[in-house]
Amino acid sequence: MEFTGAWLDNIMRTIALCPKLFQFCMSFFGGIGLLGYIQSSCSIVMNVLHCTFWGGTWIEDYIMPVFGEMRSISGKE
């Protein structure tokens, strides 16, 4: 695997898939208590962060365009 635009694109996709990854882990491990606790804690933290940044505008207005920029720089859209 070479460290190019494709590598960067994979990282961005992985970040975008995090919520789905949590769901997969939950189903894969059959909802083990600790994993369920970690997931609920993370979603609470994410909701707090989302609300804290002016109703999520910080994330949508600043973080997502950066990811978009990185994608276009890497040449993969």
ChimeraX attribute file (.defattr): number of C-alpha atoms within 10 A of each C-alpha:
attribute: neighborCount
match mode: 1-to-1
recipient: residues
	/A:1	5
	/A:2	6
	/A:3	7
	/A:4	10
	/A:5	16
	/A:6	15
	/A:7	13
	/A:8	17
	/A:9	20
	/A:10	12
	/A:11	12
	/A:12	15
	/A:13	12
	/A:14	13
	/A:15	12
	/A:16	11
	/A:17	12
	/A:18	11
	/A:19	14
	/A:20	11
	/A:21	13
	/A:22	17
	/A:23	14
	/A:24	12
	/A:25	16
	/A:26	16
	/A:27	11
	/A:28	10
	/A:29	11
	/A:30	11
	/A:31	14
	/A:32	12
	/A:33	11
	/A:34	9
	/A:35	15
	/A:36	17
	/A:37	12
	/A:38	12
	/A:39	18
	/A:40	12
	/A:41	12
	/A:42	14
	/A:43	14
	/A:44	12
	/A:45	12
	/A:46	12
	/A:47	13
	/A:48	13
	/A:49	15
	/A:50	16
	/A:51	13
	/A:52	12
	/A:53	12
	/A:54	10
	/A:55	13
	/A:56	14
	/A:57	13
	/A:58	15
	/A:59	14
	/A:60	13
	/A:61	10
	/A:62	10
	/A:63	11
	/A:64	12
	/A:65	12
	/A:66	12
	/A:67	16
	/A:68	15
	/A:69	12
	/A:70	17
	/A:71	18
	/A:72	13
	/A:73	12
	/A:74	15
	/A:75	12
	/A:76	12
	/A:77	10
